[in-house]
Amino acid sequence: LPQKTLVLFQRGQVAEASALVDDFLPRSRVARDPQALAPALSAAAAVAAEKGDLTAAVALVKEYETAIGEVPSPQASAHLPELVRIALAGGDHDLGRRLLELSPFELGRPGHAVVAAKAVLAEGNGETEAALALHREAAERWAGYGYVLGEASSLYGAGRCLLELGRPFDSTSPLTAALEGSTPLRINALVALELHPVVVLGAGAEVPLEDWSGNEEARE
């Protein structure tokens, strides 16, 4: 259900996604299984942020931090870039840093997510050159993995950094690629929460649930 919630969220079906959160989040809390609770909290935080309740979204990210404890979980790290974005949007840079410290992964989807999250944190801290390099690395990783949304977000970040560095002509290529890559999905709150938006990645065509590229169970 958390994965389906994120699909609906990306389609712009926030009411439907919110209804699912109301259904599965209380049950996940009762179960107290970090493997189930972490993705549930990640999805709930994204939906809360989209609904404009950033305070609730940050609180859910903090609950996520507590839920995973000191035991690193590859599954829990899948949506790390979005969690760090929410933390930064809420003004809690230290929370973003702590989330990264809980995810010491280098390979596979968790490793790709860590690099993307490091890019978000570096950009939020004003380390633009470092953020540019990390966004580019994350985009290459996501491209190789086949995760269109992650690649588009990282390309968007790279273009944003180039603009910040006073290189607008260099930014054209990654920003255009990000727009092209986002067309199968509605890049919604994940882009809205970026730190220095320069373009609007509008709504694209809906994507069938079974075609959602974030289904990590199908990839190893």
ABEGO torsion letter per residue (X at the ends): XAAAAAAAAAAGBAAAAAAAAAAAAAAAAAAGBAAAAAAAAAAAAAAAAAAGBAAAAAAAAAAAAAAAEABBBAAAAAAAAAAAAAAAAAGBAAAAAAAAAABABABEAAAAAAAAAAAAAAAAAGBAAAAAAAAAAAAAAAAAAGBAAAAAAAAAAAAAAAAAAGBAAAAAAAAAAAAAAAAABBBBAAAAABABBABBBBBBBBBBAAABAABAAABX
